[in-house]
Amino acid sequence: MAASVPADRPAVVTPAAGPGRAYSVVIVGTGFSGLGMAIGLKKSGVHDFVILEKADEVGGTWRENTYPGCGCDIMSLLYSFSFAPKADWSRMFPKQAELLEYIKDVVAEHGLEQHIRFGAEVTGAEYDDASDTWGVSIAGPGAAPGEVVRGRALAAGMGPLHQPNVPDLPGLDSFEGAMFHSAEWNHDVDLAGRRVAVIGTGASAIQFVPQIAKKVGSLTLFQRTPPWIIPKPDRRITGVERALFRRVPGVQRAYRDGIYLMQESFVLGFKNPRLLKAASGLAKWHLNRQVKDPGLRRKLTPDYTMGCKRTLVSSDYYPALTRPNVEVTTAGIAEVRPHSIVAKDGTEYPVDAIILGTGFHVTDAFEHAHIVGRDGLKIQEAWKDGIEAHLGVTVAGFPNLFLLLGPNSGLGHNSMIFIIEAQVRYVLQCLKMREARGGSRISVRPAVQRRFNRWVQEKSEGAVWVAGGCTSWYLDRDGVNRAAWPASTVNYWLRTRRLDPADFEVAGPAR
Ligand SMILES: Cc1cc2nc3c(=O)[nH]c(=O)nc-3n(C[C@H](O)[C@H](O)[C@H](O)COP(=O)(O)OP(=O)(O)OC[C@H]3O[C@@H](n4cnc5c(N)ncnc54)[C@H](O)[C@@H]3O)c2cc1C
């Protein structure tokens, strides 16, 4: 079922809203986070919430990333809501289109459409000390000029990998050919027979390079750091398996749990890089088996510890790089000219199109966000020493604000949906506690947040992201881990399963 905005949709769709009214919760985003939050609220009996979405369709990551070959690195049976199993996944590793369809089905099944305002981009959020509510400014085709939506809580699910990162390369603006980021794929550009440059070799690039290598005239891949890659055990899910999932209770759950445990075993290596020897042995075997040319093999061999950057899974990336029309260059980019890229070794590569596989703003994603908490505290001021939250969710000085997949709640080894579900449960407990205590604001105690983040940084010391000899999007400019959860997901689940009332302060008259 398509969840795009029909032309006749009214501007405000939830009955609880109206001039001067405040929703129980304003949710931002219709990715897994925002939708998971909405479903959690409904299940706990809260229905007066609104979901603000800047696009005109649900789906988040899986709506935006439409590049050829786009798919998930975690198996479908695990990368899905635990409460919404789908028995008829077509493949072990789902592609973008099937994930988007799944998300739309979840929206329909849970009656979320009526809560969503499409074309409503959040441009800022300010806490009103007098009413203990958030005023959320929105703009776009689905918003009235200067409109502010008010909520007694704000759940921000804007996405950890959402803002495309465009590299600061000399002359990039002067390029006269086609140029786009992998998350904003321009399907109008026909790459067949063209000279194409790809910048970056991260998770997205290794998925689209094999797809486009087959049709472009030439492909020059500008690589800064080679990723560690293990084979992708992808296959179709058989009819027998699907029938079992449908008819035999517990089978699908057993698959899911098995996949979860397999993924989770990687975390032992992240804390203890020596344990990753077996996995890095598999990755080296994979490279040696698929790439015979010693020069190319050398370029593709990582010189940092596995796990330092996200370990990737692919069985078709290396073979694509061995094609005669593909060249991997590691010299670095000196400048971009109107019709070429000049490498630092002086080689000039004439190109018709540039595709940026350069990832997303992560630790700096809030640099320009207008979020103002209690007593006029700006998020940039609160985070002047680095972004941090308690359990990635609550930030001292910002009552009733809940970040979904906030700082240090990212994973390099397991399904982000596991974390999202834990965070949703945690937020619901916060709201329940506020209500039970008869208050209008709930805030994490600053000392609790500080203690938690000291623990995060102590756990990160010596862990592979910090000590693995690479730079990655887990780290901020100062090399501090601000994105990765530094322990097992079981640890995260245990910490969020039961909220410790002592961690929070509830105040203000109930409204
Ligand atoms: C290419 C790619 C592959 C990935 N593969 C994996 C994987 O294999 N395994 C894994 O666990 N995770 C993977 N991820 C991470 C993935 O982002 C998360 O798993 C999950 O989808 C995040 O959901 P979300 O709802 O938090 O964010 P998103 O899915 O990014 O959704 C955010 C939503 O918020 C909306 N939004 C943002 N800003 C505003 C605003 N100001 N106003 C209104 N709306 C706004 C966006 O339009 C979007 O719809 C991948 C990410 C990418 C980009």
The ligand as an SDF file (V2000), in Angstrom:
LIG
                    3D

 53 58  0  0  0  0  0  0  0  0999 V2000
   22.4580    2.8110    2.5100 C   0  0  0  0  0  0  0  0  0  0  0  0
   22.2260    2.4190    3.9290 C   0  0  0  0  0  0  0  0  0  0  0  0
   22.3240    1.0890    4.3140 C   0  0  0  0  0  0  0  0  0  0  0  0
   22.0880    0.7260    5.6360 C   0  0  0  0  0  0  0  0  0  0  0  0
   22.2050   -0.5840    5.9690 N   0  0  0  0  0  0  0  0  0  0  0  0
   21.9610   -0.9580    7.2370 C   0  0  0  0  0  0  0  0  0  0  0  0
   22.0780   -2.3220    7.6210 C   0  0  0  0  0  0  0  0  0  0  0  0
   22.4710   -3.1590    6.8260 O   0  0  0  0  0  0  0  0  0  0  0  0
   21.7830   -2.6600    8.8930 N   0  0  0  0  0  0  0  0  0  0  0  0
   21.3820   -1.7340    9.8200 C   0  0  0  0  0  0  0  0  0  0  0  0
   21.0980   -2.0920   10.9510 O   0  0  0  0  0  0  0  0  0  0  0  0
   21.2750   -0.4340    9.4780 N   0  0  0  0  0  0  0  0  0  0  0  0
   21.5680   -0.0310    8.2320 C   0  0  0  0  0  0  0  0  0  0  0  0
   21.4980    1.2970    7.8930 N   0  0  0  0  0  0  0  0  0  0  0  0
   21.1530    2.2750    8.9370 C   0  0  0  0  0  0  0  0  0  0  0  0
   19.6860    2.6720    8.8460 C   0  0  0  0  0  0  0  0  0  0  0  0
   19.6680    4.0400    8.6500 O   0  0  0  0  0  0  0  0  0  0  0  0
   18.9590    2.2590   10.1100 C   0  0  0  0  0  0  0  0  0  0  0  0
   18.9530    0.8470   10.1740 O   0  0  0  0  0  0  0  0  0  0  0  0
   17.4940    2.7000   10.1850 C   0  0  0  0  0  0  0  0  0  0  0  0
   16.8630    2.5770    8.9550 O   0  0  0  0  0  0  0  0  0  0  0  0
   17.3890    4.1120   10.7030 C   0  0  0  0  0  0  0  0  0  0  0  0
   16.0430    4.4530   10.8270 O   0  0  0  0  0  0  0  0  0  0  0  0
   15.6390    5.9100   11.3090 P   0  0  0  0  0  0  0  0  0  0  0  0
   14.1770    5.9570   11.3120 O   0  0  0  0  0  0  0  0  0  0  0  0
   16.3460    6.2160   12.5760 O   0  0  0  0  0  0  0  0  0  0  0  0
   16.2610    6.8890   10.2510 O   0  0  0  0  0  0  0  0  0  0  0  0
   15.8950    7.0750    8.6930 P   0  0  0  0  0  0  0  0  0  0  0  0
   15.5090    5.7780    8.0950 O   0  0  0  0  0  0  0  0  0  0  0  0
   17.0230    7.8080    8.1290 O   0  0  0  0  0  0  0  0  0  0  0  0
   14.5960    7.9770    8.7310 O   0  0  0  0  0  0  0  0  0  0  0  0
   14.6470    9.3180    9.0930 C   0  0  0  0  0  0  0  0  0  0  0  0
   13.3960    9.9880    8.5630 C   0  0  0  0  0  0  0  0  0  0  0  0
   13.3200   11.3030    9.1100 O   0  0  0  0  0  0  0  0  0  0  0  0
   12.9800   12.2290    8.0890 C   0  0  0  0  0  0  0  0  0  0  0  0
   13.5440   13.5150    8.4690 N   0  0  0  0  0  0  0  0  0  0  0  0
   14.8450   13.8240    8.6550 C   0  0  0  0  0  0  0  0  0  0  0  0
   14.9860   15.1030    8.9950 N   0  0  0  0  0  0  0  0  0  0  0  0
   13.7390   15.6230    9.0550 C   0  0  0  0  0  0  0  0  0  0  0  0
   13.2300   16.9070    9.3600 C   0  0  0  0  0  0  0  0  0  0  0  0
   14.0430   17.9170    9.6830 N   0  0  0  0  0  0  0  0  0  0  0  0
   11.8980   17.0980    9.3130 N   0  0  0  0  0  0  0  0  0  0  0  0
   11.0530   16.0870    9.0000 C   0  0  0  0  0  0  0  0  0  0  0  0
   11.4840   14.8440    8.6820 N   0  0  0  0  0  0  0  0  0  0  0  0
   12.8130   14.6150    8.7200 C   0  0  0  0  0  0  0  0  0  0  0  0
   13.6220   11.6600    6.8450 C   0  0  0  0  0  0  0  0  0  0  0  0
   13.0190   12.1480    5.6760 O   0  0  0  0  0  0  0  0  0  0  0  0
   13.3950   10.1720    7.0520 C   0  0  0  0  0  0  0  0  0  0  0  0
   12.1720    9.7450    6.5190 O   0  0  0  0  0  0  0  0  0  0  0  0
   21.7500    1.7070    6.5920 C   0  0  0  0  0  0  0  0  0  0  0  0
   21.6980    3.0410    6.2210 C   0  0  0  0  0  0  0  0  0  0  0  0
   21.9440    3.3990    4.9110 C   0  0  0  0  0  0  0  0  0  0  0  0
   21.8910    4.8540    4.5430 C   0  0  0  0  0  0  0  0  0  0  0  0
  1  2  1  0
  2  3  1  0
  2 52  2  0
  3  4  2  0
  4  5  1  0
  4 50  1  0
  5  6  2  0
  6  7  1  0
  6 13  1  0
  7  8  2  0
  7  9  1  0
  9 10  1  0
 10 11  2  0
 10 12  1  0
 12 13  2  0
 13 14  1  0
 14 15  1  0
 14 50  1  0
 15 16  1  0
 16 17  1  0
 16 18  1  0
 18 19  1  0
 18 20  1  0
 20 21  1  0
 20 22  1  0
 22 23  1  0
 23 24  1  0
 24 25  2  0
 24 26  1  0
 24 27  1  0
 27 28  1  0
 28 29  2  0
 28 30  1  0
 28 31  1  0
 31 32  1  0
 32 33  1  0
 33 34  1  0
 33 48  1  0
 34 35  1  0
 35 36  1  0
 35 46  1  0
 36 37  1  0
 36 45  1  0
 37 38  2  0
 38 39  1  0
 39 40  1  0
 39 45  2  0
 40 41  1  0
 40 42  2  0
 42 43  1  0
 43 44  2  0
 44 45  1  0
 46 47  1  0
 46 48  1  0
 48 49  1  0
 50 51  2  0
 51 52  1  0
 52 53  1  0
M  END
$$$$
